[in-house]
Amino acid sequence: MPVIEIKSQEQFTELTQDDSSKLIALYFYTEWAPPCKTMTSVFQTIAESKKDDPSILFLSINADDLSEISEIFEVNAVPYFILIRNATILKELSGADPKEFVSALNQFSNTPEQQAQAPAPAPAPAIQKKEVEEVEESEDELNQRLKKLTTAAPIMLFMKGSPSSPQCGFSRQLVAILREHQIRFGFFDILKDDSVRQGLKKFSDWPTFPQLYINGEFQGGLDIIKESIEEDEKFFEHALEAGA
Amino acid sequence: MFKQLLRTMTTTAKLIHSETPGPIEISILTKIQDSFSPTYLKIVNDSYKHAHHAGIRGATNTTESHFNIEIVSSIFEGKTLPTRHRLVYNLLDDEIKHKGVHALQLRTKTESEINKTI
């Protein structure tokens, strides 16, 4: 059957306690996260392709509106997928990766592998966690993806590793500076995606990482940010105002 | 510290480099001198500090991979910091892409900027 949009917690409880043999696919999304826009239609297409299979149930949950359900499942990044059977969580997937979701679905469903006619958009990372697959994309598609990435948050840091586990001294220092100035920022681990790593060098016309973007505009690496702050204590605030 | 150092020097061009510069360092110094005619140029080879880091382990070049370069030149006049750094990166494109130079810490100033009193 096609995707059921959950409207209330009661409805959710009813649907999930209904039949213990059913494989239930939960899709958590928000209206504002860019990767969700793509994944919502992907999820619907996959559900459509499985509509003749009564053993799979596709539920779509707006994580902002139904925050209690999000909390129960500890969903803190979107898009997020959870596969459940008989009140047991079989698998959880974070990030927008259609291929991964389809293979997990096939792995746990009773019916033999069906070719899911899901469109294959270039996978986009979730805002907090990312699982990005290597996909053949043209330079145009890559540049479009980079455009989206560099504007994913007002301040975006492209670094080696993550803020909690930086893999390079310069990246670590830049994270420290941002934290010191209590700046909210989004980040992308370029070690996890080589096409972004190489593509961004061209896109920014900059050969090294870390790279800081403010309002979609390239600002520089560690040295430049350090110098900019030396000259202007409120560098970040001013840069944000300028581009907003 | 950079500014204090410069004030104690004379106005003749200054060049500071490693005691025994390797081939890459020499190439970098030559290129910068030829293209930017700096009034001050200092290069420090920091590769030893990174030689055992995860990012560089296993690389062919671990002895001339990281440099700290300070350049004072009029060519930087009127240019934003990213533009100035790009000038240097473009000049040293070959070293970065083909010779294993992994990272450059850059300080790019003009004469008037370093002579500015705080």
HADDOCK unambig.tbl for C-alpha pairs under 7 A between the chains (distance, minus, plus):
assign (segid A and resid 206 and name CA) (segid B and resid 86 and name CA) 6.95 0.50 0.50
assign (segid A and resid 208 and name CA) (segid B and resid 103 and name CA) 6.83 0.50 0.50
assign (segid A and resid 219 and name CA) (segid B and resid 82 and name CA) 6.86 0.50 0.50
assign (segid A and resid 220 and name CA) (segid B and resid 82 and name CA) 5.69 0.50 0.50
assign (segid A and resid 223 and name CA) (segid B and resid 105 and name CA) 6.51 0.50 0.50
assign (segid A and resid 223 and name CA) (segid B and resid 106 and name CA) 6.53 0.50 0.50
assign (segid A and resid 224 and name CA) (segid B and resid 81 and name CA) 6.35 0.50 0.50
